[in-house]
């Protein structure tokens, strides 16, 4: 069982920055992968970014590439999502998710077994 706790959400204006954190506890394996997803009202949950714990390989949605950066702190078992140049369309509840097995797929919500409770990000124009 893995527990995930997100923090760092809030309200900013267009062009602002936020850093989300996801602290993982419980059993994690060398194949641990952690992803960030977001869900806006009346929209489907969508992939934002992911990182493989073993080698730090990162993946990004096209909509955030160049603005968001995912990173990890091995010692703290924490993954960060640095979000810069935020836009109103980034407004959503952001969730971190994880799995403990290798898969080539990282962009689908059903590829993950554990989810955090979510943190709200609101970007005003």
C-alpha atoms as an extended CHARMM CRD file, in Angstrom:
* protein
*
       125  EXT
         1         1  UNK       CA              0.0000000000        0.0000000000        0.0000000000  PROA      1               0.0000000000
         2         2  UNK       CA              1.2640000000        3.4490000000       -0.9220000000  PROA      2               0.0000000000
         3         3  UNK       CA             -0.0150000000        6.6870000000        0.5410000000  PROA      3               0.0000000000
         4         4  UNK       CA              0.2660000000        9.9130000000       -1.4150000000  PROA      4               0.0000000000
         5         5  UNK       CA             -0.2240000000       13.3770000000        0.0190000000  PROA      5               0.0000000000
         6         6  UNK       CA             -0.2710000000       16.4380000000       -2.2370000000  PROA      6               0.0000000000
         7         7  UNK       CA              0.3510000000       20.0010000000       -1.1480000000  PROA      7               0.0000000000
         8         8  UNK       CA              1.1760000000       23.3630000000       -2.6290000000  PROA      8               0.0000000000
         9         9  UNK       CA             -1.9580000000       24.3080000000       -4.5110000000  PROA      9               0.0000000000
        10        10  UNK       CA             -3.4100000000       27.7810000000       -4.4010000000  PROA      10              0.0000000000
        11        11  UNK       CA             -4.5960000000       30.7650000000       -6.3820000000  PROA      11              0.0000000000
        12        12  UNK       CA             -2.3350000000       32.8210000000       -8.6490000000  PROA      12              0.0000000000
        13        13  UNK       CA             -2.6910000000       35.2430000000      -11.5110000000  PROA      13              0.0000000000
        14        14  UNK       CA             -1.8300000000       34.4890000000      -15.1110000000  PROA      14              0.0000000000
        15        15  UNK       CA              1.9260000000       34.1850000000      -15.5140000000  PROA      15              0.0000000000
        16        16  UNK       CA              2.4450000000       33.2040000000      -11.9040000000  PROA      16              0.0000000000
        17        17  UNK       CA              4.1160000000       30.0950000000      -10.4890000000  PROA      17              0.0000000000
        18        18  UNK       CA              3.2900000000       27.3600000000       -8.0330000000  PROA      18              0.0000000000
        19        19  UNK       CA              5.1260000000       24.2600000000       -6.8400000000  PROA      19              0.0000000000
        20        20  UNK       CA              3.1390000000       21.1660000000       -5.9940000000  PROA      20              0.0000000000
        21        21  UNK       CA              4.5480000000       18.4200000000       -3.8010000000  PROA      21              0.0000000000
        22        22  UNK       CA              3.5690000000       14.7730000000       -3.5350000000  PROA      22              0.0000000000
        23        23  UNK       CA              4.9660000000       12.8670000000       -0.5750000000  PROA      23              0.0000000000
        24        24  UNK       CA              4.8900000000        9.0890000000       -0.9450000000  PROA      24              0.0000000000
        25        25  UNK       CA              4.9460000000        6.6670000000        1.9670000000  PROA      25              0.0000000000
        26        26  UNK       CA              4.4560000000        2.9430000000        2.2640000000  PROA      26              0.0000000000
        27        27  UNK       CA              5.8660000000        0.2280000000        0.0680000000  PROA      27              0.0000000000
        28        28  UNK       CA              7.5810000000        1.4860000000       -3.0740000000  PROA      28              0.0000000000
        29        29  UNK       CA              9.6190000000       -0.5670000000       -5.4850000000  PROA      29              0.0000000000
        30        30  UNK       CA             12.4420000000        0.1510000000       -7.9080000000  PROA      30              0.0000000000
        31        31  UNK       CA              9.8100000000        0.3080000000      -10.6510000000  PROA      31              0.0000000000
        32        32  UNK       CA              7.9570000000        3.1080000000       -8.8650000000  PROA      32              0.0000000000
        33        33  UNK       CA              6.4360000000        5.6240000000      -11.2480000000  PROA      33              0.0000000000
        34        34  UNK       CA              4.6400000000        8.7650000000      -10.1760000000  PROA      34              0.0000000000
        35        35  UNK       CA              2.3820000000       10.8640000000      -12.3410000000  PROA      35              0.0000000000
        36        36  UNK       CA              0.5180000000       14.1330000000      -12.0500000000  PROA      36              0.0000000000
        37        37  UNK       CA             -2.9740000000       14.4460000000      -13.4600000000  PROA      37              0.0000000000
        38        38  UNK       CA             -5.5190000000       17.2350000000      -13.3560000000  PROA      38              0.0000000000
        39        39  UNK       CA             -9.2460000000       17.5080000000      -13.6460000000  PROA      39              0.0000000000
        40        40  UNK       CA            -11.2020000000       20.6490000000      -14.3780000000  PROA      40              0.0000000000
        41        41  UNK       CA            -14.9620000000       20.8760000000      -13.6930000000  PROA      41              0.0000000000
        42        42  UNK       CA            -16.9860000000       18.7840000000      -16.1470000000  PROA      42              0.0000000000
        43        43  UNK       CA            -13.8470000000       17.5590000000      -17.8780000000  PROA      43              0.0000000000
        44        44  UNK       CA            -12.0680000000       14.2300000000      -17.8760000000  PROA      44              0.0000000000
        45        45  UNK       CA             -8.9540000000       13.6850000000      -15.8280000000  PROA      45              0.0000000000
        46        46  UNK       CA             -5.9410000000       14.4060000000      -18.0020000000  PROA      46              0.0000000000
        47        47  UNK       CA             -2.2530000000       13.5780000000      -17.8590000000  PROA      47              0.0000000000
        48        48  UNK       CA              0.1680000000       16.3450000000      -16.9210000000  PROA      48              0.0000000000
        49        49  UNK       CA              3.5770000000       14.8110000000      -16.2160000000  PROA      49              0.0000000000
        50        50  UNK       CA              5.2420000000       11.6460000000      -14.9320000000  PROA      50              0.0000000000
        51        51  UNK       CA              8.6170000000       10.4780000000      -13.6690000000  PROA      51              0.0000000000
        52        52  UNK       CA             10.1810000000        7.0470000000      -13.3430000000  PROA      52              0.0000000000
        53        53  UNK       CA             11.8790000000        6.7050000000       -9.9780000000  PROA      53              0.0000000000
        54        54  UNK       CA             14.5870000000        4.3290000000      -11.2000000000  PROA      54              0.0000000000
        55        55  UNK       CA             16.2570000000        6.5880000000      -13.7410000000  PROA      55              0.0000000000
        56        56  UNK       CA             14.4190000000        9.9100000000      -13.5310000000  PROA      56              0.0000000000
        57        57  UNK       CA             12.9440000000        9.6900000000      -17.0250000000  PROA      57              0.0000000000
        58        58  UNK       CA             10.2690000000       12.3540000000      -17.3640000000  PROA      58              0.0000000000
        59        59  UNK       CA              7.1860000000       12.7230000000      -19.5320000000  PROA      59              0.0000000000
        60        60  UNK       CA              5.0080000000       15.7670000000      -20.1800000000  PROA      60              0.0000000000
        61        61  UNK       CA              1.7260000000       16.6170000000      -21.8150000000  PROA      61              0.0000000000
        62        62  UNK       CA              2.2000000000       18.8990000000      -24.7930000000  PROA      62              0.0000000000
        63        63  UNK       CA              0.0680000000       21.5530000000      -23.1140000000  PROA      63              0.0000000000
        64        64  UNK       CA              2.5550000000       21.9860000000      -20.2490000000  PROA      64              0.0000000000
        65        65  UNK       CA              5.8760000000       21.2220000000      -21.9310000000  PROA      65              0.0000000000
        66        66  UNK       CA              8.3190000000       24.0490000000      -21.3850000000  PROA      66              0.0000000000
        67        67  UNK       CA              6.2820000000       25.4980000000      -18.5010000000  PROA      67              0.0000000000
        68        68  UNK       CA              6.0720000000       22.6390000000      -15.9830000000  PROA      68              0.0000000000
        69        69  UNK       CA              8.9340000000       20.5950000000      -14.5530000000  PROA      69              0.0000000000
        70        70  UNK       CA              8.6000000000       17.3360000000      -12.6430000000  PROA      70              0.0000000000
        71        71  UNK       CA             11.4110000000       16.2910000000      -10.3280000000  PROA      71              0.0000000000
        72        72  UNK       CA             12.0700000000       13.9680000000       -7.4090000000  PROA      72              0.0000000000
        73        73  UNK       CA             13.8610000000       14.0060000000       -4.0860000000  PROA      73              0.0000000000
        74        74  UNK       CA             14.8910000000       10.4500000000       -3.3210000000  PROA      74              0.0000000000
        75        75  UNK       CA             15.7570000000       11.1550000000        0.2940000000  PROA      75              0.0000000000
        76        76  UNK       CA             12.3350000000       12.6370000000        0.9910000000  PROA      76              0.0000000000
        77        77  UNK       CA             10.3660000000       10.2500000000       -1.2300000000  PROA      77              0.0000000000
        78        78  UNK       CA              8.7720000000       13.3350000000       -2.6970000000  PROA      78              0.0000000000
        79        79  UNK       CA              7.9670000000       14.4010000000       -6.2310000000  PROA      79              0.0000000000
        80        80  UNK       CA              7.5460000000       18.0370000000       -7.1980000000  PROA      80              0.0000000000
        81        81  UNK       CA              5.7160000000       19.7320000000      -10.0170000000  PROA      81              0.0000000000
        82        82  UNK       CA              7.0780000000       23.2040000000      -10.6530000000  PROA      82              0.0000000000
        83        83  UNK       CA              4.5130000000       25.1460000000      -12.6410000000  PROA      83              0.0000000000
        84        84  UNK       CA              5.5970000000       28.3850000000      -14.2980000000  PROA      84              0.0000000000
        85        85  UNK       CA              3.8270000000       30.8110000000      -16.6140000000  PROA      85              0.0000000000
        86        86  UNK       CA              0.4650000000       29.5360000000      -15.4500000000  PROA      86              0.0000000000
        87        87  UNK       CA             -2.5890000000       30.1200000000      -17.5910000000  PROA      87              0.0000000000
        88        88  UNK       CA             -6.3110000000       30.1420000000      -16.7290000000  PROA      88              0.0000000000
        89        89  UNK       CA             -6.6820000000       26.8430000000      -18.5790000000  PROA      89              0.0000000000
        90        90  UNK       CA             -4.3620000000       25.2640000000      -16.0050000000  PROA      90              0.0000000000
        91        91  UNK       CA             -7.0830000000       25.7140000000      -13.3920000000  PROA      91              0.0000000000
        92        92  UNK       CA             -8.0170000000       22.2780000000      -12.0420000000  PROA      92              0.0000000000
        93        93  UNK       CA             -7.6740000000       19.8910000000       -9.1530000000  PROA      93              0.0000000000
        94        94  UNK       CA             -4.2480000000       18.3100000000       -9.4330000000  PROA      94              0.0000000000
        95        95  UNK       CA             -3.7210000000       14.7180000000       -8.3610000000  PROA      95              0.0000000000
        96        96  UNK       CA             -0.5880000000       12.6610000000       -7.9700000000  PROA      96              0.0000000000
        97        97  UNK       CA             -0.7610000000        8.9660000000       -8.6830000000  PROA      97              0.0000000000
        98        98  UNK       CA              1.6670000000        6.0720000000       -8.4540000000  PROA      98              0.0000000000
        99        99  UNK       CA              2.2600000000        2.4650000000       -9.3280000000  PROA      99              0.0000000000
       100       100  UNK       CA              4.8780000000       -0.0690000000       -8.2980000000  PROA      100             0.0000000000
       101       101  UNK       CA              5.3610000000       -1.9640000000      -11.5370000000  PROA      101             0.0000000000
       102       102  UNK       CA              6.9870000000       -1.2300000000      -14.8570000000  PROA      102             0.0000000000
       103       103  UNK       CA              4.7940000000       -0.2990000000      -17.7930000000  PROA      103             0.0000000000
       104       104  UNK       CA              5.5840000000        1.5290000000      -20.9830000000  PROA      104             0.0000000000
       105       105  UNK       CA              2.4110000000        3.5550000000      -20.4800000000  PROA      105             0.0000000000
       106       106  UNK       CA              2.4390000000        6.5580000000      -18.1880000000  PROA      106             0.0000000000
       107       107  UNK       CA             -0.2790000000        8.8490000000      -19.5880000000  PROA      107             0.0000000000
       108       108  UNK       CA             -3.4680000000        6.9490000000      -18.7480000000  PROA      108             0.0000000000
       109       109  UNK       CA             -5.1720000000        7.3020000000      -15.3540000000  PROA      109             0.0000000000
       110       110  UNK       CA             -5.9280000000        3.5780000000      -15.2200000000  PROA      110             0.0000000000
       111       111  UNK       CA             -2.2060000000        2.8190000000      -15.3830000000  PROA      111             0.0000000000
       112       112  UNK       CA             -1.9240000000        3.9220000000      -11.7610000000  PROA      112             0.0000000000
       113       113  UNK       CA             -3.0000000000        2.1540000000       -8.5950000000  PROA      113             0.0000000000
       114       114  UNK       CA             -2.7110000000        4.7970000000       -5.8920000000  PROA      114             0.0000000000
       115       115  UNK       CA             -4.0150000000        8.3360000000       -5.8300000000  PROA      115             0.0000000000
       116       116  UNK       CA             -3.6910000000       11.3400000000       -3.5800000000  PROA      116             0.0000000000
       117       117  UNK       CA             -6.5960000000       13.4580000000       -2.4080000000  PROA      117             0.0000000000
       118       118  UNK       CA             -5.9410000000       16.2910000000       -4.8560000000  PROA      118             0.0000000000
       119       119  UNK       CA             -5.0100000000       19.9370000000       -4.4890000000  PROA      119             0.0000000000
       120       120  UNK       CA             -6.7710000000       22.8830000000       -6.1280000000  PROA      120             0.0000000000
       121       121  UNK       CA             -4.9070000000       25.1940000000       -8.5000000000  PROA      121             0.0000000000
       122       122  UNK       CA             -6.7470000000       28.3200000000       -9.6260000000  PROA      122             0.0000000000
       123       123  UNK       CA             -5.2840000000       30.7280000000      -12.1800000000  PROA      123             0.0000000000
       124       124  UNK       CA             -7.1100000000       34.0000000000      -12.7180000000  PROA      124             0.0000000000
       125       125  UNK       CA             -6.7700000000       36.2560000000      -15.7470000000  PROA      125             0.0000000000
